[in-house]
Amino acid sequence: MADLIYNIAAIIALAGIVLSFVRLILGPTAADRAVALDGMTIIAISLIVFIAYYSNRVIYLDVAIVYGLISFIGIIAIARYLERGI
Amino acid sequence: MELLGAIVTLIGSLFLFLGAVGIFRMPDVYNRMQAGTKATTLGSILFLIGIGVGHYECGCLGKLILLIMFIIFTNPISSNALARAAHFAGVKLTKLSVKDDLAEDGLEKGEEK
């Protein structure tokens, strides 16, 4: 029962990634794409943690932490680039 | 205990999905940013808490709390930087918006207060 609910939750979060990806393709400006990428990253961190427990490998939690760090630095770099150029 | 964690995870995933719907449907960049950031922050916190409560026998709740604190601290910072960059890059607001305080302050591009 609990495993079924966990799987349904993961599928719903995956649908969120698909919607954000549509916005990433459609978005009229570069800022729209960056916002969609930010949302996709946050949902992907949650899904990585889900996969860590689904496959019983604790080491994937470190992957989630490092992914969050790198995405934060990447978004900050994109924002600096949009504001005044590299 | 596992069922409780599963239900919290389901609520969190609903918040994540609603955040993605907000990113998809809102009219301009700033509304998308507001919907996306707030809903996905709350949703990911609930998702991680649900998984950590449901599988508490693993003994790695510390890493999950570290990840939650990291998301709480960094998500508003990146959203704020993106909103500021979009405003100074000249992205227009939607026609429905009624107030623009940053433009009324008269800051030029890239100027610090």
N, CA and C atoms of all chains as a GROMACS GRO file, in nm:
protein
  597
    1MET      N    1   0.083  -0.120   0.000
    1MET     CA    2   0.000   0.000   0.000
    1MET      C    3   0.086   0.125   0.000
    2ALA      N    4   0.181   0.129   0.094
    2ALA     CA    5   0.267   0.247   0.102
    2ALA      C    6   0.356   0.259  -0.022
    3ASP      N    7   0.403   0.145  -0.072
    3ASP     CA    8   0.487   0.150  -0.191
    3ASP      C    9   0.410   0.202  -0.312
    4LEU      N   10   0.282   0.163  -0.320
    4LEU     CA   11   0.198   0.212  -0.430
    4LEU      C   12   0.183   0.364  -0.423
    5ILE      N   13   0.162   0.416  -0.300
    5ILE     CA   14   0.146   0.562  -0.286
    5ILE      C   15   0.276   0.633  -0.321
    6TYR      N   16   0.391   0.574  -0.279
    6TYR     CA   17   0.520   0.634  -0.317
    6TYR      C   18   0.536   0.638  -0.468
    7ASN      N   19   0.496   0.529  -0.536
    7ASN     CA   20   0.513   0.528  -0.682
    7ASN      C   21   0.422   0.631  -0.748
    8ILE      N   22   0.298   0.646  -0.697
    8ILE     CA   23   0.208   0.745  -0.754
    8ILE      C   24   0.264   0.886  -0.735
    9ALA      N   25   0.322   0.912  -0.617
    9ALA     CA   26   0.381   1.043  -0.591
    9ALA      C   27   0.495   1.072  -0.687
   10ALA      N   28   0.578   0.970  -0.714
   10ALA     CA   29   0.690   0.991  -0.806
   10ALA      C   30   0.639   1.017  -0.947
   11ILE      N   31   0.531   0.950  -0.987
   11ILE     CA   32   0.477   0.973  -1.122
   11ILE      C   33   0.420   1.113  -1.134
   12ILE      N   34   0.354   1.162  -1.028
   12ILE     CA   35   0.299   1.298  -1.031
   12ILE      C   36   0.413   1.401  -1.043
   13ALA      N   37   0.522   1.379  -0.966
   13ALA     CA   38   0.636   1.471  -0.974
   13ALA      C   39   0.699   1.467  -1.113
   14LEU      N   40   0.701   1.347  -1.174
   14LEU     CA   41   0.757   1.335  -1.309
   14LEU      C   42   0.672   1.411  -1.410
   15ALA      N   43   0.538   1.411  -1.392
   15ALA     CA   44   0.451   1.491  -1.478
   15ALA      C   45   0.483   1.639  -1.463
   16GLY      N   46   0.518   1.682  -1.342
   16GLY     CA   47   0.560   1.821  -1.322
   16GLY      C   48   0.685   1.853  -1.401
   17ILE      N   49   0.781   1.759  -1.405
   17ILE     CA   50   0.902   1.783  -1.484
   17ILE      C   51   0.867   1.798  -1.632
   18VAL      N   52   0.772   1.717  -1.681
   18VAL     CA   53   0.733   1.726  -1.822
   18VAL      C   54   0.672   1.862  -1.853
   19LEU      N   55   0.583   1.913  -1.764
   19LEU     CA   56   0.521   2.044  -1.786
   19LEU      C   57   0.626   2.154  -1.787
   20SER      N   58   0.721   2.149  -1.692
   20SER     CA   59   0.826   2.251  -1.690
   20SER      C   60   0.913   2.244  -1.815
   21PHE      N   61   0.930   2.122  -1.868
   21PHE     CA   62   1.012   2.108  -1.988
   21PHE      C   63   0.942   2.169  -2.109
   22VAL      N   64   0.808   2.158  -2.113
   22VAL     CA   65   0.735   2.224  -2.221
   22VAL      C   66   0.756   2.375  -2.214
   23ARG      N   67   0.755   2.432  -2.092
   23ARG     CA   68   0.780   2.575  -2.079
   23ARG      C   69   0.924   2.607  -2.118
   24LEU      N   70   1.016   2.516  -2.088
   24LEU     CA   71   1.157   2.538  -2.126
   24LEU      C   72   1.171   2.546  -2.277
   25ILE      N   73   1.091   2.468  -2.351
   25ILE     CA   74   1.098   2.474  -2.496
   25ILE      C   75   1.026   2.597  -2.550
   26LEU      N   76   0.907   2.628  -2.495
   26LEU     CA   77   0.823   2.733  -2.552
   26LEU      C   78   0.871   2.873  -2.517
   27GLY      N   79   0.931   2.887  -2.395
   27GLY     CA   80   0.946   3.018  -2.332
   27GLY      C   81   0.994   3.130  -2.421
   28PRO      N   82   0.926   3.244  -2.423
   28PRO     CA   83   0.961   3.349  -2.518
   28PRO      C   84   1.096   3.415  -2.488
   29THR      N   85   1.130   3.435  -2.363
   29THR     CA   86   1.257   3.500  -2.332
   29THR      C   87   1.352   3.403  -2.263
   30ALA      N   88   1.476   3.448  -2.244
   30ALA     CA   89   1.575   3.362  -2.178
   30ALA      C   90   1.542   3.346  -2.030
   31ALA      N   91   1.482   3.448  -1.969
   31ALA     CA   92   1.450   3.438  -1.827
   31ALA      C   93   1.344   3.331  -1.802
   32ASP      N   94   1.249   3.318  -1.897
   32ASP     CA   95   1.148   3.211  -1.885
   32ASP      C   96   1.214   3.074  -1.881
   33ARG      N   97   1.310   3.056  -1.971
   33ARG     CA   98   1.377   2.926  -1.975
   33ARG      C   99   1.455   2.901  -1.847
   34ALA      N  100   1.518   3.007  -1.794
   34ALA     CA  101   1.593   2.988  -1.670
   34ALA      C  102   1.501   2.952  -1.554
   35VAL      N  103   1.382   3.016  -1.550
   35VAL     CA  104   1.286   2.984  -1.444
   35VAL      C  105   1.238   2.839  -1.455
   36ALA      N  106   1.211   2.796  -1.578
   36ALA     CA  107   1.166   2.658  -1.598
   36ALA      C  108   1.275   2.559  -1.559
   37LEU      N  109   1.401   2.595  -1.590
   37LEU     CA  110   1.513   2.507  -1.553
   37LEU      C  111   1.528   2.498  -1.402
   38ASP      N  112   1.505   2.611  -1.333
   38ASP     CA  113   1.513   2.612  -1.187
   38ASP      C  114   1.407   2.519  -1.127
   39GLY      N  115   1.284   2.530  -1.177
   39GLY     CA  116   1.178   2.443  -1.127
   39GLY      C  117   1.206   2.296  -1.154
   40MET      N  118   1.258   2.268  -1.275
   40MET     CA  119   1.292   2.129  -1.308
   40MET      C  120   1.398   2.075  -1.215
   41THR      N  121   1.494   2.160  -1.178
   41THR     CA  122   1.602   2.114  -1.091
   41THR      C  123   1.551   2.077  -0.953
   42ILE      N  124   1.460   2.160  -0.899
   42ILE     CA  125   1.409   2.131  -0.765
   42ILE      C  126   1.330   2.000  -0.766
   43ILE      N  127   1.248   1.981  -0.871
   43ILE     CA  128   1.172   1.856  -0.877
   43ILE      C  129   1.265   1.737  -0.896
   44ALA      N  130   1.373   1.757  -0.973
   44ALA     CA  131   1.466   1.647  -0.997
   44ALA      C  132   1.541   1.607  -0.871
   45ILE      N  133   1.569   1.704  -0.782
   45ILE     CA  134   1.634   1.670  -0.655
   45ILE      C  135   1.543   1.577  -0.574
   46SER      N  136   1.413   1.610  -0.570
   46SER     CA  137   1.319   1.523  -0.498
   46SER      C  138   1.315   1.384  -0.559
   47LEU      N  139   1.318   1.377  -0.693
   47LEU     CA  140   1.312   1.245  -0.757
   47LEU      C  141   1.440   1.166  -0.735
   48ILE      N  142   1.555   1.235  -0.724
   48ILE     CA  143   1.679   1.162  -0.697
   48ILE      C  144   1.673   1.100  -0.558
   49VAL      N  145   1.617   1.175  -0.460
   49VAL     CA  146   1.603   1.119  -0.326
   49VAL      C  147   1.507   1.000  -0.327
   50PHE      N  148   1.401   1.011  -0.408
   50PHE     CA  149   1.308   0.897  -0.420
   50PHE      C  150   1.380   0.774  -0.477
   51ILE      N  151   1.462   0.797  -0.578
   51ILE     CA  152   1.534   0.684  -0.638
   51ILE      C  153   1.632   0.623  -0.540
   52ALA      N  154   1.692   0.709  -0.454
   52ALA     CA  155   1.786   0.658  -0.353
   52ALA      C  156   1.717   0.560  -0.260
   53TYR      N  157   1.592   0.591  -0.221
   53TYR     CA  158   1.523   0.497  -0.133
   53TYR      C  159   1.460   0.382  -0.209
   54TYR      N  160   1.427   0.405  -0.335
   54TYR     CA  161   1.366   0.299  -0.415
   54TYR      C  162   1.466   0.188  -0.440
   55SER      N  163   1.594   0.223  -0.460
   55SER     CA  164   1.694   0.122  -0.491
   55SER      C  165   1.784   0.092  -0.372
   56ASN      N  166   1.752   0.146  -0.254
   56ASN     CA  167   1.826   0.116  -0.130
   56ASN      C  168   1.974   0.150  -0.141
   57ARG      N  169   2.006   0.260  -0.201
   57ARG     CA  170   2.145   0.303  -0.208
   57ARG      C  171   2.154   0.443  -0.148
   58VAL      N  172   2.217   0.450  -0.030
   58VAL     CA  173   2.222   0.578   0.042
   58VAL      C  174   2.316   0.676  -0.027
   59ILE      N  175   2.407   0.625  -0.108
   59ILE     CA  176   2.506   0.711  -0.170
   59ILE      C  177   2.441   0.810  -0.266
   60TYR      N  178   2.319   0.778  -0.315
   60TYR     CA  179   2.252   0.870  -0.407
   60TYR      C  180   2.210   1.000  -0.340
   61LEU      N  181   2.199   0.999  -0.206
   61LEU     CA  182   2.167   1.124  -0.136
   61LEU      C  183   2.279   1.226  -0.156
   62ASP      N  184   2.404   1.180  -0.158
   62ASP     CA  185   2.515   1.270  -0.185
   62ASP      C  186   2.504   1.328  -0.326
   63VAL      N  187   2.458   1.244  -0.419
   63VAL     CA  188   2.437   1.292  -0.556
   63VAL      C  189   2.335   1.405  -0.556
   64ALA      N  190   2.228   1.390  -0.477
   64ALA     CA  191   2.125   1.495  -0.471
   64ALA      C  192   2.182   1.624  -0.415
   65ILE      N  193   2.264   1.613  -0.309
   65ILE     CA  194   2.322   1.734  -0.249
   65ILE      C  195   2.413   1.805  -0.348
   66VAL      N  196   2.498   1.730  -0.417
   66VAL     CA  197   2.591   1.792  -0.512
   66VAL      C  198   2.515   1.852  -0.630
   67TYR      N  199   2.407   1.783  -0.673
   67TYR     CA  200   2.326   1.836  -0.783
   67TYR      C  201   2.261   1.968  -0.745
   68GLY      N  202   2.214   1.977  -0.619
   68GLY     CA  203   2.157   2.104  -0.574
   68GLY      C  204   2.259   2.215  -0.572
   69LEU      N  205   2.380   2.185  -0.523
   69LEU     CA  206   2.486   2.286  -0.520
   69LEU      C  207   2.518   2.338  -0.660
   70ILE      N  208   2.536   2.244  -0.754
   70ILE     CA  209   2.577   2.285  -0.888
   70ILE      C  210   2.465   2.361  -0.958
   71SER      N  211   2.340   2.320  -0.934
   71SER     CA  212   2.230   2.393  -0.999
   71SER      C  213   2.217   2.533  -0.941
   72PHE      N  214   2.241   2.549  -0.811
   72PHE     CA  215   2.235   2.683  -0.752
   72PHE      C  216   2.342   2.774  -0.813
   73ILE      N  217   2.463   2.721  -0.824
   73ILE     CA  218   2.570   2.802  -0.882
   73ILE      C  219   2.540   2.834  -1.028
   74GLY      N  220   2.483   2.738  -1.100
   74GLY     CA  221   2.449   2.761  -1.240
   74GLY      C  222   2.343   2.866  -1.258
   75ILE      N  223   2.238   2.864  -1.171
   75ILE     CA  224   2.133   2.964  -1.183
   75ILE      C  225   2.186   3.103  -1.152
   76ILE      N  226   2.275   3.111  -1.049
   76ILE     CA  227   2.333   3.241  -1.016
   76ILE      C  228   2.417   3.293  -1.134
   77ALA      N  229   2.492   3.202  -1.199
   77ALA     CA  230   2.573   3.244  -1.314
   77ALA      C  231   2.485   3.292  -1.428
   78ILE      N  232   2.372   3.221  -1.454
   78ILE     CA  233   2.281   3.264  -1.561
   78ILE      C  234   2.223   3.401  -1.528
   79ALA      N  235   2.189   3.423  -1.400
   79ALA     CA  236   2.131   3.552  -1.362
   79ALA      C  237   2.233   3.665  -1.381
   80ARG      N  238   2.358   3.641  -1.344
   80ARG     CA  239   2.461   3.744  -1.364
   80ARG      C  240   2.479   3.773  -1.513
   81TYR      N  241   2.474   3.667  -1.592
   81TYR     CA  242   2.492   3.686  -1.736
   81TYR      C  243   2.378   3.766  -1.797
   82LEU      N  244   2.253   3.738  -1.752
   82LEU     CA  245   2.140   3.811  -1.807
   82LEU      C  246   2.144   3.957  -1.764
   83GLU      N  247   2.199   3.983  -1.645
   83GLU     CA  248   2.192   4.119  -1.594
   83GLU      C  249   2.294   4.211  -1.660
   84ARG      N  250   2.419   4.169  -1.668
   84ARG     CA  251   2.518   4.260  -1.724
   84ARG      C  252   2.618   4.193  -1.816
   85GLY      N  253   2.600   4.072  -1.855
   85GLY     CA  254   2.692   4.007  -1.946
   85GLY      C  255   2.812   3.950  -1.872
   86ILE      N  256   2.876   3.852  -1.930
   86ILE     CA  257   2.990   3.789  -1.862
   86ILE      C  258   3.112   3.878  -1.873
   87MET      N  259   0.356   0.395   1.028
   87MET     CA  260   0.457   0.501   1.010
   87MET      C  261   0.491   0.518   0.862
   88GLU      N  262   0.501   0.403   0.794
   88GLU     CA  263   0.534   0.411   0.652
   88GLU      C  264   0.420   0.472   0.571
   89LEU      N  265   0.296   0.441   0.614
   89LEU     CA  266   0.181   0.498   0.544
   89LEU      C  267   0.174   0.649   0.563
   90LEU      N  268   0.207   0.696   0.685
   90LEU     CA  269   0.208   0.839   0.711
   90LEU      C  270   0.310   0.910   0.621
   91GLY      N  271   0.429   0.851   0.612
   91GLY     CA  272   0.530   0.909   0.525
   91GLY      C  273   0.487   0.910   0.380
   92ALA      N  274   0.417   0.803   0.338
   92ALA     CA  275   0.371   0.796   0.199
   92ALA      C  276   0.268   0.905   0.170
   93ILE      N  277   0.180   0.931   0.268
   93ILE     CA  278   0.078   1.034   0.245
   93ILE      C  279   0.142   1.173   0.239
   94VAL      N  280   0.240   1.199   0.328
   94VAL     CA  281   0.310   1.328   0.323
   94VAL      C  282   0.383   1.344   0.190
   95THR      N  283   0.443   1.235   0.141
   95THR     CA  284   0.511   1.240   0.012
   95THR      C  285   0.413   1.270  -0.101
   96LEU      N  286   0.293   1.211  -0.092
   96LEU     CA  287   0.192   1.236  -0.196
   96LEU      C  288   0.150   1.383  -0.196
   97ILE      N  289   0.131   1.441  -0.076
   97ILE     CA  290   0.095   1.584  -0.069
   97ILE      C  291   0.207   1.670  -0.127
   98GLY      N  292   0.332   1.634  -0.094
   98GLY     CA  293   0.444   1.709  -0.149
   98GLY      C  294   0.452   1.700  -0.300
   99SER      N  295   0.424   1.582  -0.355
   99SER     CA  296   0.429   1.569  -0.501
   99SER      C  297   0.316   1.648  -0.566
  100LEU      N  298   0.201   1.659  -0.497
  100LEU     CA  299   0.095   1.743  -0.552
  100LEU      C  300   0.139   1.890  -0.557
  101PHE      N  301   0.211   1.934  -0.451
  101PHE     CA  302   0.262   2.072  -0.454
  101PHE      C  303   0.362   2.091  -0.567
  102LEU      N  304   0.448   1.991  -0.588
  102LEU     CA  305   0.545   2.001  -0.698
  102LEU      C  306   0.474   2.012  -0.832
  103PHE      N  307   0.368   1.931  -0.849
  103PHE     CA  308   0.295   1.934  -0.976
  103PHE      C  309   0.224   2.069  -0.994
  104LEU      N  310   0.167   2.123  -0.884
  104LEU     CA  311   0.100   2.252  -0.897
  104LEU      C  312   0.200   2.363  -0.930
  105GLY      N  313   0.321   2.353  -0.873
  105GLY     CA  314   0.424   2.450  -0.909
  105GLY      C  315   0.458   2.443  -1.057
  106ALA      N  316   0.465   2.321  -1.110
  106ALA     CA  317   0.495   2.307  -1.253
  106ALA      C  318   0.381   2.359  -1.339
  107VAL      N  319   0.256   2.339  -1.294
  107VAL     CA  320   0.141   2.394  -1.367
  107VAL      C  321   0.148   2.546  -1.367
  108GLY      N  322   0.191   2.604  -1.252
  108GLY     CA  323   0.207   2.750  -1.245
  108GLY      C  324   0.314   2.798  -1.340
  109ILE      N  325   0.426   2.724  -1.348
  109ILE     CA  326   0.531   2.763  -1.444
  109ILE      C  327   0.478   2.755  -1.586
  110PHE      N  328   0.393   2.658  -1.613
  110PHE     CA  329   0.344   2.641  -1.750
  110PHE      C  330   0.240   2.746  -1.789
  111ARG      N  331   0.153   2.786  -1.696
  111ARG     CA  332   0.035   2.862  -1.735
  111ARG      C  333   0.038   3.011  -1.703
  112MET      N  334   0.126   3.056  -1.614
  112MET     CA  335   0.123   3.196  -1.573
  112MET      C  336   0.165   3.289  -1.688
  113PRO      N  337   0.117   3.415  -1.688
  113PRO     CA  338   0.133   3.498  -1.807
  113PRO      C  339   0.272   3.556  -1.831
  114ASP      N  340   0.349   3.591  -1.727
  114ASP     CA  341   0.481   3.647  -1.757
  114ASP      C  342   0.586   3.591  -1.662
  115VAL      N  343   0.710   3.640  -1.676
  115VAL     CA  344   0.823   3.579  -1.606
  115VAL      C  345   0.806   3.586  -1.455
  116TYR      N  346   0.760   3.701  -1.405
  116TYR     CA  347   0.758   3.722  -1.261
  116TYR      C  348   0.652   3.636  -1.194
  117ASN      N  349   0.536   3.623  -1.259
  117ASN     CA  350   0.434   3.534  -1.204
  117ASN      C  351   0.480   3.389  -1.206
  118ARG      N  352   0.548   3.351  -1.314
  118ARG     CA  353   0.599   3.214  -1.323
  118ARG      C  354   0.700   3.187  -1.212
  119MET      N  355   0.785   3.288  -1.187
  119MET     CA  356   0.887   3.271  -1.084
  119MET      C  357   0.824   3.256  -0.946
  120GLN      N  358   0.721   3.338  -0.920
  120GLN     CA  359   0.654   3.333  -0.790
  120GLN      C  360   0.588   3.197  -0.769
  121ALA      N  361   0.510   3.153  -0.868
  121ALA     CA  362   0.442   3.024  -0.855
  121ALA      C  363   0.542   2.911  -0.845
  122GLY      N  364   0.640   2.912  -0.935
  122GLY     CA  365   0.734   2.802  -0.938
  122GLY      C  366   0.816   2.791  -0.812
  123THR      N  367   0.870   2.903  -0.764
  123THR     CA  368   0.960   2.894  -0.650
  123THR      C  369   0.889   2.856  -0.522
  124LYS      N  370   0.779   2.925  -0.491
  124LYS     CA  371   0.715   2.897  -0.362
  124LYS      C  372   0.656   2.757  -0.357
  125ALA      N  373   0.584   2.718  -0.462
  125ALA     CA  374   0.520   2.586  -0.459
  125ALA      C  375   0.623   2.475  -0.461
  126THR      N  376   0.729   2.491  -0.540
  126THR     CA  377   0.825   2.380  -0.545
  126THR      C  378   0.909   2.373  -0.419
  127THR      N  379   0.932   2.488  -0.351
  127THR     CA  380   1.005   2.480  -0.224
  127THR      C  381   0.926   2.400  -0.122
  128LEU      N  382   0.799   2.438  -0.103
  128LEU     CA  383   0.716   2.366  -0.005
  128LEU      C  384   0.698   2.220  -0.046
  129GLY      N  385   0.678   2.197  -0.175
  129GLY     CA  386   0.658   2.060  -0.221
  129GLY      C  387   0.780   1.972  -0.199
  130SER      N  388   0.899   2.025  -0.227
  130SER     CA  389   1.017   1.941  -0.209
  130SER      C  390   1.045   1.918  -0.061
  131ILE      N  391   1.016   2.018   0.025
  131ILE     CA  392   1.033   1.995   0.169
  131ILE      C  393   0.941   1.883   0.216
  132LEU      N  394   0.814   1.886   0.173
  132LEU     CA  395   0.720   1.781   0.215
  132LEU      C  396   0.760   1.645   0.159
  133PHE      N  397   0.807   1.644   0.033
  133PHE     CA  398   0.849   1.519  -0.030
  133PHE      C  399   0.964   1.454   0.047
  134LEU      N  400   1.066   1.537   0.080
  134LEU     CA  401   1.182   1.480   0.149
  134LEU      C  402   1.146   1.437   0.290
  135ILE      N  403   1.062   1.517   0.360
  135ILE     CA  404   1.022   1.478   0.495
  135ILE      C  405   0.943   1.348   0.491
  136GLY      N  406   0.856   1.333   0.390
  136GLY     CA  407   0.777   1.212   0.380
  136GLY      C  408   0.864   1.089   0.358
  137ILE      N  409   0.964   1.101   0.271
  137ILE     CA  410   1.052   0.986   0.248
  137ILE      C  411   1.135   0.956   0.372
  138GLY      N  412   1.185   1.061   0.439
  138GLY     CA  413   1.266   1.039   0.559
  138GLY      C  414   1.186   0.979   0.673
  139VAL      N  415   1.058   1.014   0.685
  139VAL     CA  416   0.975   0.957   0.791
  139VAL      C  417   0.937   0.814   0.757
  140GLY      N  418   0.906   0.788   0.632
  140GLY     CA  419   0.863   0.655   0.593
  140GLY      C  420   0.974   0.551   0.601
  141HIS      N  421   1.099   0.593   0.580
  141HIS     CA  422   1.211   0.499   0.582
  141HIS      C  423   1.308   0.538   0.692
  142TYR      N  424   1.256   0.565   0.813
  142TYR     CA  425   1.342   0.619   0.918
  142TYR      C  426   1.444   0.516   0.967
  143GLU      N  427   1.424   0.386   0.938
  143GLU     CA  428   1.516   0.285   0.988
  143GLU      C  429   1.650   0.291   0.915
  144CYS      N  430   1.658   0.366   0.806
  144CYS     CA  431   1.782   0.378   0.731
  144CYS      C  432   1.889   0.454   0.811
  145GLY      N  433   1.846   0.549   0.892
  145GLY     CA  434   1.940   0.622   0.975
  145GLY      C  435   2.014   0.731   0.902
  146CYS      N  436   1.959   0.776   0.788
  146CYS     CA  437   2.025   0.886   0.717
  146CYS      C  438   1.933   1.006   0.712
  147LEU      N  439   1.866   1.032   0.824
  147LEU     CA  440   1.780   1.150   0.831
  147LEU      C  441   1.864   1.277   0.833
  148GLY      N  442   1.988   1.268   0.877
  148GLY     CA  443   2.074   1.386   0.884
  148GLY      C  444   2.100   1.445   0.747
  149LYS      N  445   2.127   1.359   0.649
  149LYS     CA  446   2.152   1.409   0.515
  149LYS      C  447   2.028   1.474   0.456
  150LEU      N  448   1.911   1.415   0.487
  150LEU     CA  449   1.787   1.473   0.435
  150LEU      C  450   1.762   1.610   0.497
  151ILE      N  451   1.791   1.624   0.628
  151ILE     CA  452   1.773   1.754   0.692
  151ILE      C  453   1.871   1.855   0.633
  152LEU      N  454   1.993   1.809   0.605
  152LEU     CA  455   2.092   1.897   0.540
  152LEU      C  456   2.041   1.944   0.403
  153LEU      N  457   1.982   1.850   0.328
  153LEU     CA  458   1.930   1.884   0.195
  153LEU      C  459   1.813   1.981   0.205
  154ILE      N  460   1.725   1.960   0.306
  154ILE     CA  461   1.610   2.049   0.323
  154ILE      C  462   1.658   2.189   0.359
  155MET      N  463   1.754   2.200   0.451
  155MET     CA  464   1.806   2.332   0.488
  155MET      C  465   1.871   2.400   0.368
  156PHE      N  466   1.941   2.320   0.287
  156PHE     CA  467   2.005   2.375   0.167
  156PHE      C  468   1.902   2.431   0.070
  157ILE      N  469   1.792   2.357   0.050
  157ILE     CA  470   1.688   2.405  -0.041
  157ILE      C  471   1.623   2.531   0.014
  158ILE      N  472   1.597   2.533   0.146
  158ILE     CA  473   1.534   2.651   0.206
  158ILE      C  474   1.623   2.773   0.188
  159PHE      N  475   1.756   2.756   0.204
  159PHE     CA  476   1.843   2.872   0.196
  159PHE      C  477   1.867   2.918   0.053
  160THR      N  478   1.884   2.825  -0.041
  160THR     CA  479   1.931   2.867  -0.173
  160THR      C  480   1.820   2.897  -0.272
  161ASN      N  481   1.700   2.841  -0.253
  161ASN     CA  482   1.598   2.860  -0.356
  161ASN      C  483   1.550   3.005  -0.364
  162PRO      N  484   1.523   3.075  -0.251
  162PRO     CA  485   1.485   3.216  -0.264
  162PRO      C  486   1.596   3.303  -0.319
  163ILE      N  487   1.723   3.269  -0.288
  163ILE     CA  488   1.833   3.352  -0.338
  163ILE      C  489   1.840   3.345  -0.490
  164SER      N  490   1.830   3.222  -0.546
  164SER     CA  491   1.840   3.210  -0.691
  164SER      C  492   1.720   3.274  -0.759
  165SER      N  493   1.602   3.261  -0.696
  165SER     CA  494   1.483   3.322  -0.756
  165SER      C  495   1.493   3.474  -0.755
  166ASN      N  496   1.546   3.529  -0.644
  166ASN     CA  497   1.560   3.674  -0.636
  166ASN      C  498   1.660   3.725  -0.740
  167ALA      N  499   1.770   3.653  -0.757
  167ALA     CA  500   1.870   3.695  -0.856
  167ALA      C  501   1.813   3.688  -0.996
  168LEU      N  502   1.732   3.584  -1.024
  168LEU     CA  503   1.672   3.573  -1.158
  168LEU      C  504   1.572   3.683  -1.184
  169ALA      N  505   1.490   3.718  -1.081
  169ALA     CA  506   1.389   3.822  -1.100
  169ALA      C  507   1.456   3.956  -1.126
  170ARG      N  508   1.562   3.984  -1.049
  170ARG     CA  509   1.634   4.110  -1.066
  170ARG      C  510   1.699   4.116  -1.204
  171ALA      N  511   1.758   4.004  -1.246
  171ALA     CA  512   1.822   4.001  -1.377
  171ALA      C  513   1.721   4.020  -1.488
  172ALA      N  514   1.603   3.955  -1.474
  172ALA     CA  515   1.501   3.969  -1.578
  172ALA      C  516   1.450   4.112  -1.585
  173HIS      N  517   1.436   4.177  -1.470
  173HIS     CA  518   1.388   4.316  -1.470
  173HIS      C  519   1.489   4.409  -1.535
  174PHE      N  520   1.617   4.391  -1.502
  174PHE     CA  521   1.717   4.480  -1.561
  174PHE      C  522   1.748   4.443  -1.704
  175ALA      N  523   1.714   4.322  -1.746
  175ALA     CA  524   1.735   4.286  -1.886
  175ALA      C  525   1.621   4.338  -1.973
  176GLY      N  526   1.518   4.397  -1.911
  176GLY     CA  527   1.414   4.462  -1.990
  176GLY      C  528   1.297   4.374  -2.026
  177VAL      N  529   1.271   4.268  -1.948
  177VAL     CA  530   1.153   4.186  -1.975
  177VAL      C  531   1.030   4.262  -1.926
  178LYS      N  532   0.929   4.275  -2.014
  178LYS     CA  533   0.810   4.352  -1.978
  178LYS      C  534   0.721   4.275  -1.882
  179LEU      N  535   0.648   4.350  -1.798
  179LEU     CA  536   0.545   4.289  -1.717
  179LEU      C  537   0.422   4.263  -1.803
  180THR      N  538   0.333   4.174  -1.753
  180THR     CA  539   0.209   4.153  -1.826
  180THR      C  540   0.118   4.275  -1.811
  181LYS      N  541   0.019   4.284  -1.898
  181LYS     CA  542  -0.068   4.402  -1.897
  181LYS      C  543  -0.158   4.405  -1.774
  182LEU      N  544  -0.175   4.291  -1.708
  182LEU     CA  545  -0.266   4.285  -1.594
  182LEU      C  546  -0.203   4.339  -1.466
  183SER      N  547  -0.071   4.358  -1.465
  183SER     CA  548  -0.006   4.399  -1.340
  183SER      C  549  -0.029   4.547  -1.315
  184VAL      N  550  -0.038   4.582  -1.185
  184VAL     CA  551  -0.080   4.718  -1.151
  184VAL      C  552   0.033   4.799  -1.088
  185LYS      N  553   0.143   4.737  -1.046
  185LYS     CA  554   0.242   4.812  -0.970
  185LYS      C  555   0.381   4.758  -1.001
  186ASP      N  556   0.480   4.850  -1.013
  186ASP     CA  557   0.617   4.810  -1.041
  186ASP      C  558   0.710   4.896  -0.957
  187ASP      N  559   0.738   4.852  -0.836
  187ASP     CA  560   0.812   4.936  -0.743
  187ASP      C  561   0.957   4.953  -0.786
  188LEU      N  562   1.015   4.852  -0.847
  188LEU     CA  563   1.157   4.861  -0.882
  188LEU      C  564   1.180   4.964  -0.992
  189ALA      N  565   1.084   4.976  -1.086
  189ALA     CA  566   1.098   5.076  -1.191
  189ALA      C  567   1.073   5.216  -1.134
  190GLU      N  568   0.983   5.227  -1.035
  190GLU     CA  569   0.956   5.358  -0.977
  190GLU      C  570   1.073   5.408  -0.894
  191ASP      N  571   1.155   5.318  -0.842
  191ASP     CA  572   1.270   5.362  -0.764
  191ASP      C  573   1.374   5.432  -0.850
  192GLY      N  574   1.371   5.407  -0.979
  192GLY     CA  575   1.460   5.479  -1.069
  192GLY      C  576   1.603   5.428  -1.070
  193LEU      N  577   1.623   5.304  -1.031
  193LEU     CA  578   1.759   5.251  -1.037
  193LEU      C  579   1.794   5.224  -1.182
  194GLU      N  580   1.914   5.265  -1.221
  194GLU     CA  581   1.958   5.234  -1.356
  194GLU      C  582   2.007   5.090  -1.362
  195LYS      N  583   2.045   5.048  -1.479
  195LYS     CA  584   2.083   4.908  -1.498
  195LYS      C  585   2.212   4.876  -1.423
  196GLY      N  586   2.203   4.780  -1.332
  196GLY     CA  587   2.321   4.736  -1.261
  196GLY      C  588   2.370   4.827  -1.152
  197GLU      N  589   2.294   4.931  -1.120
  197GLU     CA  590   2.341   5.026  -1.020
  197GLU      C  591   2.302   4.978  -0.881
  198GLU      N  592   2.393   4.990  -0.787
  198GLU     CA  593   2.363   4.950  -0.650
  198GLU      C  594   2.303   5.066  -0.574
  199LYS      N  595   2.222   5.031  -0.475
  199LYS     CA  596   2.155   5.138  -0.400
  199LYS      C  597   2.248   5.192  -0.293
   0.00000   0.00000   0.00000
